[in-house]
Amino acid sequence: MELSKPRGTRDFLFEEMKQRKEVESTLKKVFETYAYQEIKTPLFEDLSLFTMKSGEEIVDQLYNFKDKSERELTLRPEITAPVARVFMNEMQKSPKPIKMYYYGSCFRYERPQKGRYRQFWQFGCEMIGGKTPEADAEVIALASQSLEELGLEGYEIHVGHLGILRGLLKEADVEGSDQDQIMALIDKGDEFGLQNYLHKIEMDDKTTGILLTIIEMKGGSEVLSKIREQISDKKLVLEALEEFSALLNTLNDFGIDNIGDKENNNVVINLGIARGLDYYSGMVFEVYVPQLGAQKQICGGGTYNLIETFGGEKVESTGFAFGFDRLMNALMFEEKVSTTRGATDVFIAPISDATRSKSFEIAQKLRSAGISTEVDLSRRKFKKILSFANHLKARYVILVGERDLLEGNITIKDMETGNQDFISIENIVEHISNTLTLDK
């Protein structure tokens, strides 16, 4: 019987895990500079948590099951809903806004394809109780700074506002499930399906024309002026437009200006961004890396009111999540992640059986000082020891010989330059620590 990993999953080996850990570490550092704190939620939740959020139709996309007490559970398909549950269970009386970030795996029962897996990872954040232009702008700035710190270059942040689209539909008396269906079709980019649906519900020609025009609008501040020309008599749209304008002005204070100018900025106004669920209430944004083709979206976020959907108070919140796997693809495409050094700083090679005891003593001394150290445990011959050290990508090899030990010394071989030095055993920790510091 051949054992293999489940369909739609992956194994990550040493090199790739080190790369992913480095990206994770960078993101955590940036998020914490914005005063976000990390939380963890269970890998599985009550099924109702996600059907309340996304509707019963989502069940076909879930790994859901009954436990031994016949409770309906599911592996989490995303982490925003669990964060909302945490707020309702633990934090409703806490001062707001509450800033939380998370990193973890999610599961969807979908057809695996390039850039889409059944087990995938999200790195994201939620600002519960943050619904001001300042909160929205800070969240966008956090996403932007995260990508800058990672060194990613070919990305675009597209920002829109759902109030403009929903306001236009509401003033045309299109509400409820019809409005949600239209937003879902816009979100999918299904222009043919959208036009058919607008015809089916008999939306008037003027509103249809304005809607189809707006969702194609991309660029800088000139986009807002073009919209105003078409909706001067639509109060709800004007209110959303003013809110969106305030957000764009506030982005300037966070160092994001020249919006729409691709030579000087990677932020674009895009009013074709939509969400098919009605708890999304205002600003939305997505991050694209066009070089990735069909899997170009690496991040999505916006403002929402999920707490009320779950039966709590009305609490506007803002957040986003990186699709961590696609983010890694983008970084690897641009060659922004590379690992040349192995996990082992020092490999200790006893030259003979008589020096093994001292070799282990030296290894423990280095490990206690926080230096990653491997020692030969297989009693290899000398040539094979060096070959194995090369395989581990060890920076240094310490040769422990009987004659050297009599003088209180050992030999250190630099595996990059090939140089060898005789060092006193008493000075070994200081010597290795100093050279590793210089390497960094």
Residue pairs with C-beta under 8 A, 6 or more apart in sequence:
5 11
6 118
7 112
7 118
8 110
8 112
8 117
8 118
8 119
9 117
9 118
9 119
10 117
10 119
12 20
14 342
14 343
15 339
18 339
18 343
19 328
19 332
19 337
19 338
19 339
20 324
20 328
22 337
22 339
23 150
23 324
23 327
23 328
23 331
23 337
24 103
24 123
24 324
26 146
26 149
26 150
27 103
27 123
27 146
27 150
27 322
28 38
28 101
28 103
29 149
30 142
30 145
30 146
30 149
31 38
31 101
31 125
31 142
31 146
32 101
34 99
34 138
34 142
35 99
36 99
36 100
36 101
36 125
36 142
37 99
37 100
37 101
38 100
38 101
38 102
38 103
39 83
39 86
39 100
39 101
39 102
40 102
40 104
41 76
41 79
41 82
41 83
41 85
41 86
41 102
41 104
42 76
42 82
43 75
43 76
43 104
43 105
44 73
44 74
44 75
44 76
45 73
45 74
45 76
45 81
45 82
45 85
46 71
46 72
46 73
46 74
47 59
47 62
47 64
47 72
47 73
47 74
48 72
49 81
49 82
49 85
49 310
50 58
50 62
50 74
50 76
50 77
50 81
51 58
51 59
52 309
52 310
53 81
53 277
53 279
53 306
53 309
53 310
54 277
58 77
60 109
61 77
61 108
61 109
61 110
62 74
62 75
62 77
62 107
62 108
62 109
63 74
63 75
63 107
63 108
63 109
63 118
64 72
64 73
64 74
64 75
65 73
65 74
66 72
66 73
67 73
75 106
75 107
76 82
76 106
76 107
77 106
77 107
77 108
78 106
78 122
78 321
79 102
79 104
79 106
79 122
79 124
79 321
80 124
80 126
80 304
80 306
80 319
80 321
81 306
83 100
83 102
83 126
83 128
83 319
84 126
84 128
84 306
84 307
84 310
84 317
85 310
86 100
87 98
87 128
87 307
87 312
87 315
88 307
88 310
88 312
91 98
91 128
92 312
92 313
96 128
96 129
96 130
96 315
97 127
97 128
97 129
97 130
97 135
98 127
98 128
98 129
99 125
99 126
99 127
99 128
99 130
100 125
100 126
100 128
101 123
101 124
101 125
101 126
102 122
102 123
102 124
102 125
103 121
103 122
103 123
103 324
104 121
104 122
105 119
105 120
105 121
106 119
106 120
106 121
106 122
107 118
107 119
107 120
108 118
108 120
109 118
110 116
110 118
112 118
114 294
114 295
115 292
115 294
115 295
115 325
115 326
115 329
116 295
117 325
120 323
120 324
120 325
121 323
121 324
121 325
122 321
122 322
122 323
122 324
123 321
123 322
123 324
123 327
124 301
124 319
124 320
124 321
124 322
125 139
125 142
125 319
125 320
125 321
126 317
126 318
126 319
127 135
127 138
127 139
127 317
127 318
127 319
128 307
128 315
128 317
129 315
129 316
129 317
130 136
130 138
130 139
130 316
130 317
130 318
131 281
131 282
131 303
131 316
131 317
131 318
133 243
133 246
133 247
133 249
133 250
134 250
135 318
136 247
136 250
136 282
136 283
136 303
136 318
137 247
137 250
137 251
137 253
137 254
137 256
138 254
139 301
139 318
139 319
139 320
140 157
140 159
140 251
140 254
140 256
140 267
140 285
140 301
141 251
141 254
141 255
141 256
143 157
143 285
143 287
143 299
143 301
143 320
143 322
144 157
144 256
144 266
144 267
146 322
147 155
147 287
150 327
150 331
150 336
151 331
151 334
151 336
152 289
152 327
152 330
152 331
152 334
152 336
153 334
154 289
154 290
154 291
154 330
154 334
155 266
155 287
155 288
155 289
155 298
155 330
156 266
156 267
156 268
156 287
156 288
156 289
156 290
157 266
157 267
157 268
157 285
157 286
157 287
158 218
158 267
158 268
158 269
158 270
158 273
158 285
158 286
158 287
158 288
159 247
159 248
159 259
159 267
159 268
159 269
159 270
159 273
159 283
159 284
159 285
160 269
160 270
160 271
160 272
160 273
160 274
160 283
160 284
160 285
161 240
161 241
161 243
161 244
161 247
161 271
161 282
161 283
161 284
162 183
162 240
162 274
162 275
162 280
162 281
162 282
162 283
162 284
162 302
163 236
163 237
163 239
163 240
163 243
163 244
163 281
163 282
164 214
164 227
164 237
164 240
164 241
164 244
164 271
165 183
165 186
165 211
165 214
165 215
165 271
165 274
166 179
166 183
166 236
166 240
167 234
167 236
167 237
167 239
167 240
168 207
168 210
168 211
168 214
168 231
168 234
168 236
168 237
169 175
169 179
169 182
169 207
169 211
170 179
170 236
171 207
171 234
171 235
171 236
171 237
172 203
172 204
172 207
174 182
174 201
174 203
178 201
179 278
180 276
180 277
180 278
181 197
181 276
182 194
182 197
182 198
183 274
183 275
183 276
184 274
184 276
185 193
185 194
185 197
186 194
186 215
186 272
186 274
187 273
187 274
187 275
187 276
189 272
194 212
195 212
198 208
198 211
203 211
210 230
210 231
213 230
214 227
214 230
214 271
214 272
215 271
215 272
215 274
216 272
217 223
217 226
217 227
217 269
217 270
217 271
217 272
218 260
218 268
218 269
218 270
218 271
218 272
219 260
219 268
219 269
220 258
220 259
220 260
220 261
220 268
220 269
221 248
221 259
221 260
221 269
222 260
223 260
223 269
223 271
224 241
224 244
224 245
224 248
224 269
227 237
227 241
227 271
228 238
228 241
231 237
231 238
231 241
232 238
240 282
243 282
244 283
247 283
248 259
248 269
251 257
251 259
251 267
256 265
256 267
257 265
258 264
258 265
259 265
259 267
259 268
259 269
260 267
260 268
260 269
262 268
270 286
273 284
273 285
273 286
274 284
275 284
275 302
279 304
279 305
279 306
279 308
279 309
280 302
280 303
280 304
281 303
281 304
281 305
281 316
282 302
282 303
282 316
283 302
283 303
283 318
284 300
284 301
284 302
284 303
285 300
285 301
285 302
285 320
286 297
286 299
286 300
286 301
287 297
287 298
287 299
287 300
287 322
288 296
288 297
288 298
289 296
289 298
289 326
289 330
289 333
290 296
291 330
291 333
291 334
292 298
292 326
292 329
292 330
292 333
295 326
295 329
297 323
297 326
298 322
298 323
298 326
298 327
298 330
299 320
299 321
299 322
299 323
299 327
300 320
300 321
301 318
301 319
301 320
301 321
302 318
302 319
302 320
303 316
303 317
303 318
304 316
304 317
304 318
304 319
305 314
305 315
305 316
305 317
306 317
307 313
307 314
307 315
307 317
308 314
308 315
328 337
331 337
340 393
341 393
341 395
342 392
342 393
342 394
343 372
343 392
343 393
344 372
344 373
344 374
344 389
344 392
344 393
344 394
344 395
345 371
345 372
345 373
345 394
345 395
345 396
345 432
345 436
346 366
346 371
346 372
346 373
346 374
346 394
346 395
346 396
346 397
346 398
346 432
347 373
347 374
347 375
347 376
347 385
347 388
347 389
347 392
347 394
347 396
347 397
347 398
348 359
348 362
348 363
348 373
348 374
348 375
348 376
348 397
348 398
348 400
349 359
349 376
349 382
349 385
349 386
349 389
349 397
349 398
349 399
349 400
350 356
350 358
350 359
350 375
350 376
350 400
351 382
351 399
351 400
351 401
351 402
352 401
352 402
353 379
354 402
355 400
355 401
355 402
355 405
358 400
358 405
359 375
359 376
359 398
359 400
360 375
362 398
362 400
362 410
362 425
362 428
363 373
363 374
363 375
365 428
365 429
366 373
366 428
366 429
366 432
367 373
369 429
369 432
369 433
371 429
371 432
371 433
371 436
374 389
374 392
374 394
376 385
376 388
380 388
385 397
386 397
389 397
389 415
390 415
394 415
395 414
395 415
395 416
395 436
395 439
396 412
396 413
396 414
396 415
396 432
396 435
397 412
397 413
397 415
398 410
398 411
398 412
398 413
398 428
399 410
399 411
399 412
399 413
400 410
401 410
401 411
404 410
404 411
404 422
405 425
408 424
408 425
408 426
409 422
409 423
409 424
409 425
410 422
410 423
410 425
410 428
411 420
411 421
411 422
411 423
412 420
412 421
412 422
412 423
412 428
412 431
412 432
413 419
413 420
414 420
414 421
423 431
